[in-house]
Amino acid sequence: MTYEFEGKTEKDAIEKAAMELGLESDQFDVEILEVQKKTLFKSGYVKIRVHTEDATPGVKYDDEKESVHEVAKRTVGNPIPQDEFEQKLTQFVSDVVEKMGYEAQVEILFREEKKIGLKLTSDSSSILIGRKGKNLDALQLLANVYAGHLGREDVRVILDTENYRVRREENLVHLAYTTADKVRSRRSSILLEPMNPFERRLIHTTLNDFSDIETKSEGEGLYKQVRVIYKGAY
């Protein structure tokens, strides 16, 4: 389903959407519709369109990718599980990886009030990550479902290995800029690879201030594609 919201800034509009829809901001896709810069006579505003997905109750789909700065500044703390929940959660992830035919050491990457990060150390990290991180996303989804079974639906579980999350974000920002250059020179549009809501929002936000570039999401389901468009071509 789609909804439209307006705020003084993009962040303000997203927070308003999350509050009114009763969702986390990373549970929906955001499309920037209009940006009005603040002038002497007019107040600035940002208008967005929100696309919501059907989700498994209690599961946060796109909490796994945070900004590079947020990940970098977070302290690791004690990597050893400190309570029954952490012990069961790390053991569950380890067991799932073993059933896949691989081995991984699972440690606590970070702890927050409603968020916990798990670090997977394995000789098979590339396989656990999978193409575009889809295997890691699937493992993370299972971990979140299991956390819900343990009565901790309020906790968001984030899985990472080999700093994949940070590297992926850096690559997507670079992709956004290079794609913008290409569509500008070709005066056309380019359809990017399928991405989850967080990754799509990263592309939208990165190119939001380019007056001659427009972005929009296309497709159905969790993994949609972002089309980067040169406005002068339409």
Rosetta blueprint (number, residue, H / E / L):
1 M L
2 T E
3 Y E
4 E E
5 F E
6 E E
7 G E
8 K L
9 T L
10 E H
11 K H
12 D H
13 A H
14 I H
15 E H
16 K H
17 A H
18 A H
19 M H
20 E H
21 L H
22 G L
23 L L
24 E L
25 S H
26 D H
27 Q H
28 F E
29 D E
30 V E
31 E E
32 I E
33 L E
34 E E
35 V E
36 Q E
37 K L
38 K L
39 T L
40 L L
41 F L
42 K L
43 S L
44 G L
45 Y E
46 V E
47 K E
48 I E
49 R E
50 V E
51 H E
52 T E
53 E L
54 D L
55 A L
56 T L
57 P L
58 G L
59 V L
60 K L
61 Y L
62 D L
63 D L
64 E L
65 K L
66 E L
67 S L
68 V H
69 H H
70 E H
71 V H
72 A H
73 K H
74 R L
75 T L
76 V L
77 G L
78 N L
79 P L
80 I L
81 P L
82 Q L
83 D L
84 E H
85 F H
86 E H
87 Q H
88 K H
89 L H
90 T H
91 Q H
92 F H
93 V H
94 S H
95 D H
96 V H
97 V H
98 E H
99 K H
100 M L
101 G L
102 Y L
103 E L
104 A L
105 Q E
106 V E
107 E E
108 I E
109 L E
110 F E
111 R E
112 E E
113 E L
114 K L
115 K E
116 I E
117 G E
118 L E
119 K E
120 L E
121 T E
122 S L
123 D L
124 S L
125 S H
126 S H
127 I H
128 L H
129 I H
130 G L
131 R H
132 K H
133 G H
134 K H
135 N H
136 L H
137 D H
138 A H
139 L H
140 Q H
141 L H
142 L H
143 A H
144 N H
145 V H
146 Y H
147 A H
148 G H
149 H H
150 L L
151 G L
152 R L
153 E L
154 D L
155 V L
156 R E
157 V E
158 I E
159 L E
160 D E
161 T L
162 E L
163 N L
164 Y H
165 R H
166 V H
167 R H
168 R H
169 E H
170 E H
171 N H
172 L H
173 V H
174 H H
175 L H
176 A H
177 Y H
178 T H
179 T H
180 A H
181 D H
182 K H
183 V H
184 R H
185 S H
186 R H
187 R L
188 S L
189 S E
190 I E
191 L E
192 L E
193 E E
194 P E
195 M E
196 N L
197 P H
198 F H
199 E H
200 R H
201 R H
202 L H
203 I H
204 H H
205 T H
206 T H
207 L L
208 N L
209 D L
210 F L
211 S L
212 D L
213 I E
214 E E
215 T E
216 K E
217 S E
218 E E
219 G L
220 E L
221 G L
222 L L
223 Y L
224 K E
225 Q E
226 V E
227 R E
228 V E
229 I E
230 Y E
231 K H
232 G H
233 A H
234 Y L
